[in-house]
Amino acid sequence: MAKGENIFLRKDGRFEARYAKGRDGNGKLIYGFCYGRTYEEAREKVRRAIRECSAGCIIGGKYTFSYYCNSWLMINGVCLKASSFAKYRTDLKNHIQPFFGDKVLYEITSDQVDRFSWMLLHEKNLSEKTVRNILTLFHSIYRYAKKRSGLNLSDLEIIYPKSPRKSVRVLDHQEEETLMEFLADEMDLCKFGVYMALRTGLRIGEVCALKWKDISMNTDTISVCRTVQRIKAPDEDTGLKTKLLVGEPKSDSSCRTLPLMPDLAALCTVFSPGEPETFVLTGTFICMEPRKLQRRLSAYMKECRIEKVHFHTLRHTFATRCIEAGFDAKTLSEILGHSNISVTMNQYVHPNMDLKRESMSRLKHVICL
C-alpha cells in the first residue's frame, strides 16, 4: 500500500479508497469513496474519479468556473428538493457552463454577462422569466466562487430582463357555468378532479398527488401535503430522460388545510372508495400523470367550446371568485398556498370593471353631488 493513497481494507473484505471532492461552505473537506474487490481495482477507480472531477476544471493552475459550478451544486444538493436540483443541474449543463465554464474567475466581466443574457433571450429564445432564473443561479455561484477563491474581484453588474405583465386568463361566469354543467354530467374521477381544482384552487400536481386519506369526511377538510411532477432525471435502468416524482409541495406554505364547500364534501362521500392510501384520481396506489389530466381538461374544453384554457386557469378562476366574494388577501393567500401575501396581491387583487363600478357608485353616499 503506497503511503498517502488513502486505501484501506474493510471488514467485509473489500478495499475502500477515499479522495477529496471539494469543500463545504465552512471550508471542510468533502470526501468521495470508491470500492473494489482488490487493492488495484480500488486504486484505479479512485484515480478515474479524481480525473473526472478535475477534467476541464483547472487552467494555468487556477480553477475554472465549471469547477465552482460543480462544487456549488454538490454542496447545496443535500438541502435542495429533487425538482430544484434537477432544474439547476439542467440550467448549468445547457446554459451556464457552455458559456462560462472554461473561464477563470477574473476573466468574467459584466459585459460578458450582458452578452450571455442577450444570447439566452435572442438566440435561444428563452422567456424573460427563465433568463432571470438562470442569471440568478449564475450570480449565486459567482458569489460563492468569489468567496471560495479569496480573489479580490469586483462585483458584477447584472441587468435582469423585465417582462410585461401578462393578463391572467379567467373563466367568465357563463364559461364557468358551462363547464360545471359538463362536469356534472356522468361525473367520473377525472371530472371530479377538475371540479375539485375549480372549487379549491389546487395546482395540477397537488390534485394528482391527493390521496383519500388527505380528505376528512368528519371535518370536511382537505390537507395538501404533496405534489406530483415530472422532472429531468435520466434513469440508467429504463433509459428514460425524465421520471415522475411524488414529493413535498413547492414551498412550506404550500402545505395547507382547506375547508370544503358542501357540494364538494358531498361528492367526496360519493366517490370515496374506503381505501385511504389510494390516489383520488385513479382509485389505485398509482398516481395520475399530470400531463394526462391536462389532456383530459383540454378535451373537456373542446367539447364545451371554451378556448385558451390551461389547468392553471381553474386556479385563477377560483382566486378571482374569492376576491369577488370579498375574501381578504391574507386568507386567500393561505388558501392558495402562496409563499407570501405579495404574490396574491400582485396576481389577483385587481378588481374587474363590475367591481370598480360598484365601488364608484358607493361614492354618491359620501360626496356632495
C-alpha positions as CSV (number, residue, x, y, z in Angstrom):
1,M,0.0,0.0,0.0
2,A,1.6,3.3,-1.1
3,K,1.8,6.0,1.6
4,G,-0.8,8.7,1.3
5,E,-3.2,6.8,-1.1
6,N,-6.0,6.5,1.5
7,I,-6.9,2.9,0.5
8,F,-7.9,0.6,3.3
9,L,-9.1,-3.0,3.7
10,R,-12.6,-3.1,5.1
11,K,-14.0,-5.7,7.5
12,D,-16.2,-7.0,4.6
13,G,-13.1,-7.9,2.6
14,R,-13.4,-5.0,0.1
15,F,-10.9,-2.2,-0.4
16,E,-12.1,1.4,0.2
17,A,-10.4,4.3,-1.5
18,R,-11.1,7.8,-0.3
19,Y,-10.5,11.1,-2.2
20,A,-11.3,14.8,-1.6
21,K,-14.1,16.0,-3.8
22,G,-14.2,19.6,-2.6
23,R,-15.0,21.8,0.4
24,D,-18.3,22.8,2.0
25,G,-19.3,26.4,2.9
26,N,-17.2,26.2,6.1
27,G,-14.1,25.1,4.2
28,K,-14.4,21.5,5.5
29,L,-13.2,18.8,3.1
30,I,-15.9,16.7,1.4
31,Y,-14.8,13.1,0.5
32,G,-15.8,10.7,-2.1
33,F,-15.4,6.9,-1.8
34,C,-14.6,4.1,-4.3
35,Y,-14.7,0.4,-3.6
36,G,-13.0,-2.7,-5.2
37,R,-12.5,-6.3,-4.6
38,T,-8.8,-5.8,-4.9
39,Y,-6.4,-3.0,-3.9
40,E,-5.6,-2.4,-7.6
41,E,-9.3,-2.1,-8.5
42,A,-10.0,0.4,-5.8
43,R,-6.9,2.4,-6.7
44,E,-7.9,2.5,-10.4
45,K,-11.4,3.6,-9.6
46,V,-10.3,6.4,-7.3
47,R,-7.8,7.7,-9.8
48,R,-10.5,7.7,-12.5
49,A,-12.9,9.6,-10.2
50,I,-10.2,12.2,-9.5
51,R,-9.6,12.6,-13.2
52,E,-13.3,13.1,-13.9
53,C,-13.6,15.7,-11.1
54,S,-10.6,17.7,-12.4
55,A,-11.3,17.3,-16.1
56,G,-11.6,20.8,-17.6
57,C,-11.6,22.4,-14.2
58,I,-8.0,23.7,-14.0
59,I,-6.4,26.1,-16.4
60,G,-3.0,27.6,-15.7
61,G,-3.1,26.3,-12.2
62,K,-6.4,28.1,-11.5
63,Y,-9.9,26.6,-11.1
64,T,-12.4,27.4,-13.9
65,F,-15.9,28.5,-13.4
66,S,-17.1,24.9,-14.1
67,Y,-15.2,23.7,-11.0
68,Y,-17.2,26.2,-8.9
69,C,-20.5,25.2,-10.6
70,N,-19.9,21.6,-9.8
71,S,-18.8,22.4,-6.2
72,W,-21.8,24.7,-5.6
73,L,-24.2,22.1,-6.8
74,M,-22.6,19.3,-4.8
75,I,-22.7,21.3,-1.6
76,N,-26.2,22.7,-2.0
77,G,-27.6,19.5,-3.4
78,V,-28.1,18.0,0.0
79,C,-30.6,20.6,1.0
80,L,-32.4,21.1,-2.4
81,K,-35.6,19.3,-3.4
82,A,-35.1,16.8,-6.2
83,S,-37.0,19.0,-8.6
84,S,-34.9,22.1,-7.8
85,F,-31.7,20.1,-8.0
86,A,-32.7,18.7,-11.4
87,K,-33.6,22.2,-12.7
88,Y,-30.3,23.7,-11.5
89,R,-28.3,20.9,-13.0
90,T,-30.0,21.3,-16.3
91,D,-29.5,25.1,-16.4
92,L,-25.8,24.6,-15.6
93,K,-25.3,21.9,-18.2
94,N,-27.3,23.6,-21.0
95,H,-26.6,27.3,-20.5
96,I,-24.1,28.5,-17.8
97,Q,-21.2,26.0,-18.2
98,P,-21.1,26.1,-22.0
99,F,-20.8,29.9,-21.9
100,F,-18.7,30.5,-18.7
101,G,-17.4,27.0,-17.9
102,D,-13.8,27.3,-19.3
103,K,-13.2,30.8,-17.9
104,V,-11.3,31.5,-14.7
105,L,-13.0,34.0,-12.4
106,Y,-11.1,37.1,-13.2
107,E,-12.0,36.7,-16.9
108,I,-15.7,37.0,-16.2
109,T,-17.0,40.6,-16.7
110,S,-20.3,42.4,-16.6
111,D,-20.1,42.8,-20.4
112,Q,-19.8,39.1,-20.8
113,V,-22.9,38.6,-18.6
114,D,-24.8,41.1,-20.8
115,R,-23.8,39.1,-23.9
116,F,-24.9,35.9,-22.1
117,S,-28.3,37.4,-21.3
118,W,-28.7,38.6,-24.9
119,M,-27.8,35.2,-26.2
120,L,-30.4,33.5,-24.0
121,L,-33.1,35.9,-25.0
122,H,-32.5,36.3,-28.7
123,E,-30.6,33.2,-29.8
124,K,-32.1,30.6,-27.6
125,N,-35.4,32.4,-27.4
126,L,-36.0,31.8,-23.7
127,S,-38.6,33.8,-21.9
128,E,-37.6,36.8,-19.7
129,K,-38.6,34.8,-16.6
130,T,-36.5,31.9,-17.5
131,V,-33.5,34.1,-18.2
132,R,-33.9,35.9,-14.9
133,N,-33.9,32.5,-13.1
134,I,-30.7,31.5,-15.0
135,L,-29.0,34.8,-14.2
136,T,-29.9,34.4,-10.5
137,L,-28.4,31.0,-10.4
138,F,-25.2,32.2,-12.1
139,H,-24.9,35.1,-9.7
140,S,-25.3,32.8,-6.7
141,I,-22.5,30.6,-8.0
142,Y,-20.3,33.6,-8.8
143,R,-20.6,35.0,-5.3
144,Y,-19.8,31.5,-3.9
145,A,-16.8,31.2,-6.2
146,K,-15.6,34.7,-5.3
147,K,-15.7,33.8,-1.6
148,R,-14.1,30.4,-2.0
149,S,-11.3,31.7,-4.2
150,G,-10.2,34.6,-2.0
151,L,-9.6,36.7,-5.0
152,N,-10.3,40.5,-4.8
153,L,-12.8,40.6,-7.6
154,S,-15.2,43.5,-8.2
155,D,-19.0,42.8,-8.1
156,L,-20.7,42.1,-11.4
157,E,-23.4,44.4,-12.6
158,I,-26.2,42.2,-13.8
159,I,-29.2,43.6,-15.7
160,Y,-32.2,41.3,-15.3
161,P,-34.7,41.4,-18.1
162,K,-38.1,42.6,-17.3
163,S,-41.2,41.0,-18.8
164,P,-44.5,42.8,-19.3
165,R,-47.3,41.8,-17.0
166,K,-49.4,39.1,-18.7
167,S,-53.2,39.1,-18.3
168,V,-54.5,36.2,-16.4
169,R,-57.0,34.0,-18.2
170,V,-60.1,33.6,-16.0
171,L,-63.3,31.8,-17.0
172,D,-66.2,34.3,-17.1
173,H,-69.4,33.3,-15.3
174,Q,-71.0,31.9,-18.4
175,E,-68.0,29.8,-19.2
176,E,-67.8,28.5,-15.7
177,E,-71.4,27.6,-15.7
178,T,-71.0,25.7,-19.0
179,L,-68.0,23.8,-17.6
180,M,-69.8,23.0,-14.3
181,E,-72.8,21.5,-16.2
182,F,-70.4,19.4,-18.4
183,L,-68.6,18.1,-15.3
184,A,-71.8,17.2,-13.5
185,D,-73.0,15.1,-16.5
186,E,-71.9,11.5,-15.8
187,M,-69.1,12.7,-13.5
188,D,-66.1,10.3,-13.2
189,L,-62.9,10.6,-11.2
190,C,-61.2,12.8,-13.8
191,K,-64.1,15.2,-14.0
192,F,-64.2,15.1,-10.2
193,G,-60.5,16.2,-10.1
194,V,-61.2,19.1,-12.4
195,Y,-64.2,20.1,-10.3
196,M,-62.1,20.0,-7.2
197,A,-59.5,22.3,-8.7
198,L,-62.2,24.8,-9.7
199,R,-63.6,24.8,-6.2
200,T,-60.3,24.8,-4.2
201,G,-57.6,26.4,-6.4
202,L,-55.4,23.3,-6.1
203,R,-52.5,23.1,-8.6
204,I,-52.5,20.2,-11.1
205,G,-49.6,18.4,-9.3
206,E,-51.5,18.8,-6.0
207,V,-54.7,17.3,-7.4
208,C,-52.8,14.3,-8.9
209,A,-51.0,13.6,-5.6
210,L,-54.1,13.8,-3.5
211,K,-54.9,10.6,-1.6
212,W,-58.2,9.8,0.1
213,K,-56.6,9.9,3.5
214,D,-56.0,13.6,2.9
215,I,-59.7,14.2,2.8
216,S,-61.5,14.2,6.2
217,M,-65.2,13.4,6.0
218,N,-65.6,14.3,9.7
219,T,-64.3,17.8,9.5
220,D,-65.0,18.4,5.8
221,T,-61.4,19.5,5.1
222,I,-58.7,18.6,2.7
223,S,-55.0,18.5,3.5
224,V,-52.5,19.4,0.8
225,C,-49.2,17.8,1.7
226,R,-47.6,16.5,-1.5
227,T,-47.4,17.2,-5.2
228,V,-46.6,15.2,-8.4
229,Q,-44.3,16.5,-11.1
230,R,-42.1,15.1,-13.9
231,I,-38.5,16.2,-13.6
232,K,-35.4,15.7,-15.8
233,A,-33.6,12.8,-14.1
234,P,-32.2,10.2,-16.5
235,D,-32.8,6.7,-15.4
236,E,-30.0,4.3,-16.5
237,D,-32.1,1.2,-16.0
238,T,-35.1,2.3,-18.1
239,G,-33.3,4.7,-20.5
240,L,-35.9,7.4,-19.8
241,K,-34.8,11.0,-19.6
242,T,-37.4,12.1,-17.0
243,K,-39.2,10.5,-14.1
244,L,-42.4,11.1,-12.2
245,L,-41.7,12.3,-8.7
246,V,-44.2,12.4,-5.8
247,G,-42.8,14.7,-3.1
248,E,-43.4,17.7,-0.9
249,P,-45.2,20.8,-2.4
250,K,-43.1,23.6,-3.9
251,S,-42.8,25.5,-0.6
252,D,-43.6,25.1,3.1
253,S,-46.6,27.4,2.7
254,S,-48.0,25.1,0.1
255,C,-48.7,22.6,2.8
256,R,-52.1,23.7,4.0
257,T,-55.5,22.5,5.1
258,L,-58.7,23.8,3.4
259,P,-62.3,23.6,4.4
260,L,-64.5,22.0,1.7
261,M,-67.6,23.6,0.3
262,P,-70.8,21.5,1.0
263,D,-71.2,20.3,-2.7
264,L,-67.5,19.2,-2.9
265,A,-67.8,17.4,0.5
266,A,-70.9,15.6,-0.7
267,L,-69.0,14.4,-3.9
268,C,-66.1,13.2,-1.8
269,T,-68.5,11.0,0.1
270,V,-69.9,9.6,-3.2
271,F,-66.5,8.8,-4.8
272,S,-64.6,7.7,-1.7
273,P,-63.5,4.0,-2.2
274,G,-62.9,3.4,1.5
275,E,-59.2,2.7,1.0
276,P,-57.3,5.8,2.4
277,E,-53.9,5.1,0.7
278,T,-55.3,5.2,-2.8
279,F,-55.0,8.2,-5.0
280,V,-58.1,10.2,-5.6
281,L,-57.9,10.5,-9.4
282,T,-57.1,6.8,-10.1
283,G,-58.6,4.9,-7.2
284,T,-55.4,2.9,-7.1
285,F,-52.0,3.1,-5.5
286,I,-50.5,4.7,-8.6
287,C,-51.0,8.4,-9.2
288,M,-52.1,10.0,-12.4
289,E,-49.6,11.7,-14.7
290,P,-50.3,15.5,-14.6
291,R,-49.9,15.6,-18.4
292,K,-52.8,13.1,-18.7
293,L,-55.0,15.3,-16.6
294,Q,-54.2,18.3,-18.7
295,R,-55.1,16.4,-21.8
296,R,-58.4,15.4,-20.3
297,L,-59.1,19.0,-19.4
298,S,-58.2,20.1,-23.0
299,A,-60.7,17.5,-24.3
300,Y,-63.4,18.8,-21.9
301,M,-62.8,22.4,-23.0
302,K,-63.1,21.4,-26.6
303,E,-66.4,19.8,-26.0
304,C,-67.6,22.9,-24.1
305,R,-66.2,25.2,-26.9
306,I,-64.1,27.2,-24.4
307,E,-60.8,28.3,-25.8
308,K,-57.3,29.1,-24.3
309,V,-57.7,27.2,-21.1
310,H,-54.8,25.6,-19.2
311,F,-55.3,23.7,-15.9
312,H,-53.9,26.8,-14.0
313,T,-56.8,28.7,-15.4
314,L,-59.0,26.9,-12.9
315,R,-56.8,28.2,-10.1
316,H,-57.0,31.7,-11.4
317,T,-60.8,31.4,-11.7
318,F,-61.1,30.2,-8.2
319,A,-59.0,33.0,-6.8
320,T,-60.9,35.6,-8.8
321,R,-64.3,34.3,-7.5
322,C,-62.8,34.5,-3.9
323,I,-61.9,38.2,-4.5
324,E,-65.4,38.9,-5.9
325,A,-66.9,37.2,-2.8
326,G,-64.9,39.6,-0.5
327,F,-62.1,37.4,0.7
328,D,-59.3,39.3,2.4
329,A,-55.9,38.9,0.8
330,K,-54.3,37.1,3.8
331,T,-57.0,34.4,3.9
332,L,-56.8,33.9,0.1
333,S,-53.0,33.8,0.2
334,E,-53.1,30.9,2.8
335,I,-55.8,29.0,0.9
336,L,-53.8,29.2,-2.4
337,G,-50.6,28.3,-0.6
338,H,-48.6,31.3,-1.7
339,S,-45.2,31.9,-0.1
340,N,-46.2,35.5,0.8
341,I,-49.2,37.8,0.6
342,S,-47.5,40.0,-2.0
343,V,-47.8,37.1,-4.6
344,T,-51.5,37.1,-4.1
345,M,-51.8,40.9,-4.1
346,N,-49.8,41.2,-7.4
347,Q,-51.5,38.3,-9.1
348,Y,-55.2,38.6,-8.2
349,V,-56.2,41.7,-6.3
350,H,-57.1,43.6,-9.4
351,P,-60.9,44.3,-9.4
352,N,-62.7,43.8,-12.7
353,M,-64.8,46.6,-14.2
354,D,-68.0,45.5,-12.5
355,L,-66.4,45.7,-9.0
356,K,-64.9,49.1,-10.0
357,R,-68.4,50.4,-11.0
358,E,-69.9,49.1,-7.8
359,S,-67.2,50.8,-5.7
360,M,-67.6,54.1,-7.6
361,S,-71.3,54.0,-7.2
362,R,-70.9,53.9,-3.4
363,L,-69.2,57.3,-3.6
364,K,-72.6,59.0,-4.0
365,H,-73.3,58.3,-0.4
366,V,-70.3,60.1,0.9
367,I,-69.7,63.1,-1.5
368,C,-71.8,66.0,-2.5
369,L,-73.3,65.9,-6.0
